[in-house]
Amino acid sequence: MPDKKVRVRFAPSPTGGLHLGGVRTVLFNYLFAKKHHGDFVLRIEDTDQNRYVEGAEQYIMDCLKWCGLFPDESPEAGGPYAPYRQSERKSIYREYAEKLVRQGHAYYAFDTPEELEQNRREIPNFQYGLAYRDGLRNSLSLTQHEVDELLDRHTPHVIRIKMPADERVSFDDVIRGHVSFETNQVDDKVLLKADGMPTYHLAVVVDDYLMKISHAFRGEEWLPSAPVHLLLWEYLGWKADMPQWAHLPLILKPDGHGKLSKRDGARLGFPVYAMSWFDAKTGELTPGFRELGFLPEAFLNLLATLGWNDGTDQELFTLDELIEKFSIDRVSKAGAKFDFEKAKWFNAEWIKKSEAGTLKSEVRKVLEDKGVVVTDENYLNQVIDLVKDRCVLLTDFYQQSAYFFEQPKEYDVNSVKPKWTDAKAEFFNAFIGTINSTKVFEPAALETDFKALAEEKGIKAGELMLPFRIMLVGAKFGPHVFDIATLLGKEETVKRIEKALVAFNN
């Protein structure tokens, strides 16, 4: 059990859709916080105004709501450490950047973007750091008088960290164990940009300190930034308050080679975003798991198993079970391959185990989006219970249940015609009379009557089942045919037989 109040955060940039790797980071943060009765904070890192996309912040919050992962503190919910948007905290960061300059751990850099670009063109693998900083325009190479003049003239500048020479910085990662870095291999990252906005490196350290974050779980791709952050915690005098870090494994392409990307999803035909994202800048619509027909429970269950297991063979977990069983030391160091077939399996299993009442609103939307009118709630529940075991995605409910609400528009007559006979037509005409006269219209009794009549007519019941199904459904699928007929009711079943007989006999 952690020895101080657990406070974790998810700090996305509002620059686009929310990748499933981002949602998994949210999930692991959330599970850890709830397991230890702590707080889960959503902080929006919108300091890069050039990449800011209108609507992206709301989209992120909507994704978390769909998943049922509600922050204890956020721009929407507020909290004791507000504001939770970094753009609204802009005035805070310069103080700390200037402090680092005074201490000699950071410096002013006056190089123009054009000058830096020229260096990149002329010097292979150019990095602004130990090897080149003394020959560039900054407060380390210029005189104090020159620096003061530039500052007095409000010359555009950034503040960079001064990475020390020939040192090793280390930390103990909760997942990866002891990790260390050579400072000579790390460039002098910008801490404060020319517009006064902090970069991620400064803002994340300052905000984690001020918001009393106890544990920082983030993707493996942030590991190269760790030495800069470690030094900032030390230089600002906060090392004792530094959160415990855990760098989560990557979610890999299905073949295991490289990080899963939006392009991979488009190429292989599956989503990588939680919800569909429309980029107003590009006009591009990227599909999401929700719109494809995934239940949020299945989506979370899938993400939990990408890089984590509880040590047993259990695969299906409710959110409460995940909270109870989650342990960060069961998270793997190795990347987790994304398997879309397995993802669909999770969804199918969750649809099966869900009550009709919980599926009802989504199924009604699926049907109504296709023009199917649903008026009877109880009837809809019965339909859902009858067909849900056949649905992999919520969108499958249209094909699997539309015929309960409207008569087939066409019939798979090619599956009937080759073996259709006058005797079979006569059987169904007679069966209409049986249905009309029966007092008990339920599956077992209907099946008994059906088979008895077939025997009486000298026809194998098995040869009549497929025509009967196609009469009711229009095609060769669906649950037990007598269950279908019973739910449709006497009158509708008779109407469908009569209508289909016309098609079969022509």
C-alpha positions as CSV (number, residue, x, y, z in Angstrom):
1,M,0.0,0.0,0.0
2,P,1.4,3.4,-0.9
3,D,2.5,5.4,2.2
4,K,1.0,8.7,1.1
5,K,-2.3,9.8,-0.3
6,V,-2.6,8.4,-3.8
7,R,-3.1,11.0,-6.4
8,V,-2.7,10.1,-10.1
9,R,-3.3,12.1,-13.3
10,F,-4.0,11.8,-16.9
11,A,-2.7,14.8,-18.8
12,P,-3.5,14.7,-22.5
13,S,-2.9,17.3,-25.1
14,P,-6.1,18.4,-26.9
15,T,-4.7,17.8,-30.4
16,G,-6.9,15.1,-31.8
17,G,-8.6,11.7,-31.2
18,L,-7.9,9.6,-28.1
19,H,-5.9,6.5,-29.0
20,L,-6.7,3.3,-27.2
21,G,-3.2,3.5,-25.6
22,G,-4.3,6.8,-24.0
23,V,-7.5,5.2,-22.7
24,R,-5.5,2.3,-21.3
25,T,-3.2,4.9,-19.5
26,V,-6.4,6.5,-18.0
27,L,-7.7,3.0,-17.0
28,F,-4.5,2.0,-15.2
29,N,-4.4,5.4,-13.4
30,Y,-8.0,5.1,-12.5
31,L,-7.8,1.5,-11.2
32,F,-4.7,2.3,-9.1
33,A,-6.4,5.3,-7.6
34,K,-9.6,3.6,-6.8
35,K,-7.8,0.5,-5.4
36,H,-6.0,2.7,-2.9
37,H,-8.9,5.1,-2.2
38,G,-7.1,7.9,-4.0
39,D,-7.9,10.7,-6.5
40,F,-7.8,10.5,-10.3
41,V,-7.1,13.9,-11.9
42,L,-7.7,15.0,-15.5
43,R,-5.4,17.8,-16.4
44,I,-5.4,19.3,-19.9
45,E,-1.9,20.1,-21.3
46,D,-2.8,22.7,-23.9
47,T,0.4,24.6,-23.9
48,D,1.2,23.9,-27.5
49,Q,-1.2,26.4,-29.1
50,N,0.0,25.6,-32.6
51,R,-1.3,22.0,-32.3
52,Y,-4.4,22.8,-30.3
53,V,-7.6,21.6,-32.1
54,E,-11.0,23.1,-31.3
55,G,-13.3,20.5,-29.7
56,A,-10.6,18.1,-28.8
57,E,-10.8,18.8,-25.0
58,Q,-14.5,18.1,-25.0
59,Y,-14.0,15.0,-27.0
60,I,-11.5,13.7,-24.4
61,M,-13.9,14.3,-21.6
62,D,-16.8,12.6,-23.6
63,C,-14.6,9.6,-24.2
64,L,-13.9,9.2,-20.5
65,K,-17.6,9.6,-19.7
66,W,-18.5,6.9,-22.3
67,C,-15.9,4.6,-20.6
68,G,-17.3,5.3,-17.2
69,L,-14.0,6.7,-15.9
70,F,-15.0,9.8,-14.2
71,P,-12.2,12.1,-12.8
72,D,-12.4,13.3,-9.3
73,E,-10.8,16.6,-10.4
74,S,-10.9,18.1,-13.9
75,P,-11.6,21.3,-15.8
76,E,-15.3,20.2,-15.8
77,A,-15.5,19.0,-12.2
78,G,-13.1,21.6,-10.7
79,G,-11.2,20.7,-7.5
80,P,-8.8,22.1,-4.9
81,Y,-5.9,22.6,-7.4
82,A,-7.7,24.4,-10.1
83,P,-7.3,25.5,-12.8
84,Y,-6.8,22.2,-14.6
85,R,-5.9,23.6,-18.0
86,Q,-2.3,24.5,-18.4
87,S,-3.1,27.5,-20.6
88,E,-5.0,29.0,-17.6
89,R,-1.9,28.4,-15.4
90,K,0.5,30.2,-17.7
91,S,1.6,32.8,-15.2
92,I,2.8,30.1,-12.8
93,Y,5.6,28.6,-14.9
94,R,7.8,31.6,-15.7
95,E,8.7,32.0,-12.0
96,Y,10.1,28.5,-11.9
97,A,11.9,28.8,-15.3
98,E,13.6,32.1,-14.1
99,K,14.5,30.4,-10.8
100,L,16.4,27.7,-12.8
101,V,18.2,30.4,-14.8
102,R,19.3,32.2,-11.6
103,Q,20.6,28.9,-10.2
104,G,22.6,28.2,-13.3
105,H,20.5,25.2,-14.3
106,A,18.9,26.9,-17.3
107,Y,19.6,29.7,-19.7
108,Y,18.1,32.1,-22.1
109,A,18.4,31.2,-25.8
110,F,17.9,33.9,-28.4
111,D,18.4,31.8,-31.6
112,T,15.8,32.4,-34.3
113,P,13.9,29.5,-35.8
114,E,15.8,30.2,-39.1
115,E,19.2,30.0,-37.4
116,L,18.3,26.7,-35.8
117,E,17.1,25.3,-39.1
118,Q,20.3,26.3,-40.7
119,N,22.3,24.4,-38.0
120,R,20.1,21.3,-38.6
121,R,20.9,21.5,-42.3
122,E,24.6,22.0,-41.9
123,I,25.3,19.8,-38.9
124,P,24.4,16.1,-39.1
125,N,22.3,15.0,-36.0
126,F,22.4,18.5,-34.6
127,Q,21.2,18.8,-31.0
128,Y,21.1,22.0,-29.0
129,G,23.2,20.9,-26.0
130,L,26.6,20.3,-24.6
131,A,28.4,19.9,-27.9
132,Y,27.1,23.1,-29.6
133,R,25.6,25.4,-27.0
134,D,28.7,27.6,-26.6
135,G,28.7,28.5,-30.2
136,L,25.0,29.6,-30.3
137,R,23.2,32.7,-29.2
138,N,22.4,32.2,-25.6
139,S,23.2,33.5,-22.1
140,L,26.0,31.0,-21.8
141,S,27.9,32.3,-24.8
142,L,27.0,36.0,-24.7
143,T,28.2,38.6,-22.1
144,Q,25.8,39.6,-19.3
145,H,25.6,43.0,-20.9
146,E,24.5,41.5,-24.2
147,V,22.0,39.3,-22.5
148,D,20.5,42.3,-20.5
149,E,20.2,44.3,-23.7
150,L,18.4,41.6,-25.5
151,L,16.0,41.1,-22.6
152,D,15.4,44.8,-22.3
153,R,14.5,45.0,-26.0
154,H,12.1,42.1,-25.5
155,T,14.0,40.0,-28.0
156,P,12.1,36.7,-28.5
157,H,13.8,33.9,-26.6
158,V,13.2,30.6,-24.9
159,I,14.5,29.2,-21.7
160,R,16.4,25.9,-22.0
161,I,17.5,23.5,-19.3
162,K,21.3,23.2,-19.0
163,M,22.0,19.5,-19.0
164,P,25.1,18.7,-16.9
165,A,28.2,17.1,-18.4
166,D,29.3,13.6,-17.7
167,E,26.6,12.6,-15.2
168,R,24.2,9.7,-14.8
169,V,20.7,10.3,-13.6
170,S,18.7,7.3,-12.4
171,F,15.3,6.4,-11.0
172,D,13.4,3.2,-10.0
173,D,10.5,2.6,-12.3
174,V,7.6,0.6,-10.8
175,I,7.4,-1.6,-13.9
176,R,10.9,-1.5,-15.3
177,G,13.1,-1.4,-12.2
178,H,16.3,0.7,-12.1
179,V,16.7,2.9,-15.1
180,S,19.6,5.3,-15.7
181,F,20.7,7.8,-18.4
182,E,23.9,9.5,-19.5
183,T,23.3,13.3,-19.5
184,N,25.7,13.9,-22.4
185,Q,23.2,12.1,-24.7
186,V,20.3,14.4,-23.8
187,D,19.8,17.8,-25.4
188,D,19.0,21.0,-23.6
189,K,15.2,20.9,-23.9
190,V,13.2,24.1,-24.1
191,L,11.4,24.7,-20.8
192,L,9.6,28.0,-21.6
193,K,8.7,29.0,-25.2
194,A,9.0,32.4,-26.7
195,D,5.2,32.9,-26.2
196,G,5.6,32.4,-22.5
197,M,4.0,29.0,-22.6
198,P,5.8,26.2,-20.8
199,T,6.7,23.1,-22.7
200,Y,5.6,19.7,-21.5
201,H,8.8,19.2,-19.6
202,L,8.5,22.1,-17.3
203,A,4.7,22.1,-17.0
204,V,4.4,18.4,-16.1
205,V,6.9,18.8,-13.2
206,V,5.5,22.0,-11.8
207,D,1.9,20.8,-12.0
208,D,2.7,17.3,-10.6
209,Y,4.4,19.0,-7.6
210,L,1.7,21.7,-7.0
211,M,-1.1,19.1,-7.4
212,K,0.6,16.6,-5.1
213,I,0.7,13.8,-7.6
214,S,1.9,10.7,-5.9
215,H,2.2,8.3,-8.9
216,A,2.8,9.1,-12.6
217,F,1.8,6.4,-15.0
218,R,2.6,7.2,-18.6
219,G,3.5,5.5,-21.9
220,E,6.9,4.0,-22.6
221,E,7.4,6.6,-25.3
222,W,8.0,9.2,-22.6
223,L,11.0,7.3,-21.1
224,P,13.6,9.4,-23.0
225,S,12.2,12.5,-21.3
226,A,12.7,11.1,-17.9
227,P,16.3,12.5,-17.3
228,V,15.1,16.1,-18.0
229,H,12.2,15.6,-15.5
230,L,14.4,14.0,-12.9
231,L,16.8,16.9,-13.0
232,L,14.0,19.4,-12.8
233,W,12.6,17.8,-9.7
234,E,16.1,17.9,-8.2
235,Y,17.0,21.5,-9.3
236,L,13.6,22.9,-8.1
237,G,14.3,21.3,-4.6
238,W,11.3,18.9,-4.9
239,K,13.1,15.6,-5.2
240,A,11.6,14.2,-2.0
241,D,8.1,14.9,-3.4
242,M,8.7,13.3,-6.9
243,P,6.0,10.9,-7.8
244,Q,6.7,7.2,-8.3
245,W,6.9,6.6,-12.1
246,A,5.6,3.7,-14.1
247,H,6.2,3.7,-17.8
248,L,3.6,1.5,-19.4
249,P,4.4,-0.9,-22.3
250,L,3.4,0.1,-25.8
251,I,0.4,-1.3,-27.6
252,L,1.9,-2.9,-30.6
253,K,0.6,-3.6,-34.2
254,P,-1.0,-7.1,-34.6
255,D,2.3,-8.5,-36.0
256,G,4.2,-7.1,-33.0
257,H,6.4,-4.9,-35.0
258,G,6.1,-1.3,-33.8
259,K,3.6,0.9,-32.0
260,L,0.0,0.6,-33.2
261,S,-1.0,3.8,-35.1
262,K,-4.1,5.3,-36.7
263,R,-2.6,4.4,-40.1
264,D,-2.4,0.7,-39.0
265,G,-6.1,0.8,-38.1
266,A,-7.1,2.3,-41.4
267,R,-4.9,-0.2,-43.3
268,L,-6.1,-3.3,-41.4
269,G,-9.7,-2.2,-41.0
270,F,-10.3,-1.6,-37.3
271,P,-10.5,1.5,-35.1
272,V,-7.7,2.7,-32.8
273,Y,-9.7,5.6,-31.2
274,A,-12.2,5.2,-28.4
275,M,-14.8,7.3,-30.2
276,S,-15.1,8.6,-33.7
277,W,-13.1,11.8,-34.1
278,F,-13.8,14.5,-36.7
279,D,-10.9,16.8,-37.3
280,A,-12.4,20.2,-38.2
281,K,-9.0,21.3,-39.6
282,T,-8.6,18.5,-42.1
283,G,-12.2,17.4,-42.5
284,E,-11.0,13.8,-41.7
285,L,-13.3,11.4,-39.8
286,T,-11.5,8.7,-37.9
287,P,-13.9,5.9,-36.7
288,G,-14.0,4.8,-33.1
289,F,-14.8,1.7,-31.1
290,R,-18.1,3.2,-29.8
291,E,-19.5,3.8,-33.2
292,L,-18.4,0.4,-34.5
293,G,-20.6,-1.1,-31.9
294,F,-18.5,-1.8,-28.9
295,L,-19.8,-1.7,-25.3
296,P,-17.7,0.4,-23.0
297,E,-17.4,-2.5,-20.6
298,A,-15.9,-4.7,-23.3
299,F,-13.6,-1.9,-24.5
300,L,-12.2,-1.4,-20.9
301,N,-11.9,-5.2,-20.4
302,L,-9.9,-5.4,-23.6
303,L,-7.6,-2.6,-22.6
304,A,-7.0,-4.0,-19.1
305,T,-5.6,-7.2,-20.6
306,L,-3.2,-5.4,-23.0
307,G,-0.1,-5.6,-20.8
308,W,-1.7,-6.7,-17.5
309,N,-3.2,-9.9,-16.0
310,D,-4.2,-10.9,-12.6
311,G,-2.3,-14.2,-12.6
312,T,-5.3,-16.3,-13.3
313,D,-7.1,-17.6,-16.4
314,Q,-10.0,-15.1,-15.9
315,E,-10.5,-12.9,-18.9
316,L,-13.9,-11.1,-18.3
317,F,-13.8,-8.4,-15.6
318,T,-16.3,-5.8,-14.5
319,L,-14.8,-2.4,-13.6
320,D,-15.3,-3.2,-9.9
321,E,-13.4,-6.5,-10.3
322,L,-10.6,-4.7,-12.1
323,I,-10.3,-2.2,-9.3
324,E,-10.2,-5.1,-6.7
325,K,-7.6,-7.2,-8.6
326,F,-5.5,-4.5,-10.2
327,S,-1.8,-4.3,-9.2
328,I,0.8,-2.3,-11.1
329,D,3.4,-4.9,-10.5
330,R,1.4,-7.3,-12.7
331,V,1.9,-4.9,-15.7
332,S,4.3,-6.4,-18.2
333,K,7.5,-4.6,-19.4
334,A,6.9,-6.0,-22.9
335,G,4.7,-4.4,-25.5
336,A,1.2,-6.0,-26.0
337,K,0.1,-7.0,-29.4
338,F,-3.4,-5.7,-30.4
339,D,-5.7,-8.5,-31.7
340,F,-8.9,-7.2,-33.2
341,E,-10.5,-10.6,-33.3
342,K,-9.9,-10.9,-29.5
343,A,-11.3,-7.4,-29.1
344,K,-14.5,-8.6,-30.9
345,W,-14.6,-11.7,-28.7
346,F,-14.6,-9.5,-25.6
347,N,-17.5,-7.5,-27.0
348,A,-19.5,-10.6,-27.9
349,E,-19.1,-12.0,-24.4
350,W,-20.1,-8.7,-22.8
351,I,-23.2,-8.5,-25.0
352,K,-24.1,-12.1,-24.0
353,K,-23.8,-11.3,-20.3
354,S,-25.5,-7.9,-20.4
355,E,-29.2,-7.6,-19.3
356,A,-31.6,-6.6,-22.1
357,G,-32.4,-3.5,-20.1
358,T,-28.8,-2.2,-20.2
359,L,-28.5,-2.9,-24.0
360,K,-32.0,-1.5,-24.8
361,S,-31.1,2.2,-25.5
362,E,-28.2,1.3,-27.7
363,V,-30.1,-1.4,-29.6
364,R,-33.0,1.0,-30.2
365,K,-30.6,3.6,-31.6
366,V,-29.1,1.0,-33.9
367,L,-32.5,0.0,-35.2
368,E,-34.0,3.5,-35.5
369,D,-30.9,4.7,-37.3
370,K,-31.8,2.1,-40.0
371,G,-35.5,3.3,-40.1
372,V,-36.9,0.5,-37.9
373,V,-39.6,1.8,-35.6
374,V,-39.6,0.5,-32.0
375,T,-42.7,1.2,-29.9
376,D,-43.0,-1.6,-27.3
377,E,-40.2,-1.6,-24.7
378,N,-41.1,-5.0,-23.3
379,Y,-41.1,-6.5,-26.8
380,L,-37.7,-5.0,-27.5
381,N,-36.3,-6.6,-24.3
382,Q,-37.6,-10.0,-25.4
383,V,-36.1,-9.6,-28.9
384,I,-32.7,-8.6,-27.3
385,D,-32.7,-11.6,-25.0
386,L,-33.5,-13.9,-27.9
387,V,-30.8,-12.7,-30.3
388,K,-28.0,-11.2,-28.2
389,D,-25.9,-14.4,-28.2
390,R,-25.6,-14.0,-32.0
391,C,-24.3,-10.5,-31.9
392,V,-20.6,-9.6,-31.9
393,L,-21.1,-5.8,-32.3
394,L,-24.1,-3.7,-31.2
395,T,-24.6,-2.9,-34.9
396,D,-25.3,-6.6,-35.5
397,F,-28.6,-6.2,-33.7
398,Y,-30.0,-4.6,-36.9
399,Q,-29.5,-7.7,-39.0
400,Q,-30.2,-10.1,-36.2
401,S,-33.5,-8.5,-35.0
402,A,-34.9,-6.1,-37.7
403,Y,-37.3,-8.9,-38.9
404,F,-39.0,-8.9,-35.5
405,F,-40.2,-5.4,-36.2
406,E,-41.0,-5.5,-40.0
407,Q,-41.8,-8.3,-42.4
408,P,-39.0,-9.5,-44.7
409,K,-38.7,-7.3,-47.9
410,E,-37.3,-10.2,-49.8
411,Y,-36.8,-14.0,-49.3
412,D,-33.8,-16.3,-49.9
413,V,-36.0,-18.2,-52.4
414,N,-33.0,-19.9,-54.0
415,S,-32.5,-21.9,-50.8
416,V,-36.1,-23.1,-50.9
417,K,-37.0,-23.5,-54.6
418,P,-34.9,-26.6,-55.6
419,K,-36.7,-28.8,-53.0
420,W,-40.0,-27.0,-52.9
421,T,-43.0,-29.2,-53.7
422,D,-46.8,-28.9,-53.8
423,A,-46.9,-31.2,-50.7
424,K,-44.8,-28.7,-48.8
425,A,-47.0,-25.8,-49.8
426,E,-50.0,-27.9,-48.7
427,F,-48.3,-28.5,-45.4
428,F,-47.9,-24.8,-44.6
429,N,-51.5,-24.1,-45.6
430,A,-52.5,-26.7,-43.2
431,F,-50.1,-25.4,-40.5
432,I,-51.8,-22.0,-40.7
433,G,-55.0,-23.8,-39.6
434,T,-53.1,-25.5,-36.8
435,I,-51.7,-22.1,-35.6
436,N,-55.1,-20.4,-35.7
437,S,-56.8,-23.2,-33.7
438,T,-54.1,-23.7,-31.0
439,K,-54.8,-22.3,-27.6
440,V,-51.2,-22.6,-26.4
441,F,-48.8,-20.6,-28.6
442,E,-45.4,-21.2,-27.1
443,P,-42.3,-22.8,-28.5
444,A,-42.5,-26.4,-27.3
445,A,-46.2,-26.8,-28.1
446,L,-45.7,-25.2,-31.5
447,E,-42.8,-27.5,-32.3
448,T,-44.8,-30.5,-31.3
449,D,-47.7,-29.5,-33.5
450,F,-45.4,-28.8,-36.4
451,K,-43.7,-32.2,-36.2
452,A,-47.0,-34.0,-35.7
453,L,-48.5,-32.4,-38.8
454,A,-45.3,-33.2,-40.8
455,E,-45.6,-36.8,-39.8
456,E,-49.3,-36.8,-40.8
457,K,-48.4,-35.4,-44.2
458,G,-45.6,-37.9,-44.7
459,I,-42.8,-35.2,-44.9
460,K,-39.7,-35.1,-42.8
461,A,-39.9,-32.2,-40.3
462,G,-36.3,-31.4,-41.0
463,E,-37.1,-30.5,-44.7
464,L,-39.7,-28.0,-43.5
465,M,-37.6,-26.1,-41.0
466,L,-35.6,-24.1,-43.5
467,P,-38.6,-22.9,-45.5
468,F,-40.4,-22.0,-42.2
469,R,-37.3,-20.0,-41.1
470,I,-37.1,-18.1,-44.4
471,M,-40.8,-17.4,-44.3
472,L,-40.4,-15.7,-40.9
473,V,-36.9,-14.1,-41.3
474,G,-36.3,-13.9,-45.0
475,A,-32.9,-15.7,-44.7
476,K,-31.1,-18.6,-43.2
477,F,-30.2,-17.2,-39.8
478,G,-31.7,-16.4,-36.4
479,P,-32.5,-18.2,-33.2
480,H,-34.7,-21.3,-32.8
481,V,-37.4,-20.9,-35.4
482,F,-40.3,-21.7,-32.9
483,D,-38.9,-19.1,-30.5
484,I,-39.1,-16.6,-33.4
485,A,-42.7,-17.6,-34.3
486,T,-43.8,-17.4,-30.6
487,L,-42.4,-13.9,-30.2
488,L,-43.9,-12.7,-33.5
489,G,-47.3,-14.0,-32.3
490,K,-50.0,-16.0,-34.0
491,E,-51.3,-13.3,-36.3
492,E,-48.0,-12.1,-37.6
493,T,-46.7,-15.7,-38.0
494,V,-49.7,-16.5,-40.2
495,K,-49.3,-13.3,-42.2
496,R,-45.7,-14.2,-43.0
497,I,-46.4,-17.7,-44.0
498,E,-49.1,-16.6,-46.4
499,K,-46.9,-13.9,-47.9
500,A,-44.0,-16.2,-48.3
501,L,-46.1,-18.9,-49.9
502,V,-46.9,-16.5,-52.7
503,A,-43.2,-15.9,-53.3
504,F,-42.3,-19.6,-53.1
505,N,-45.1,-20.8,-55.4
506,N,-44.3,-18.3,-58.2
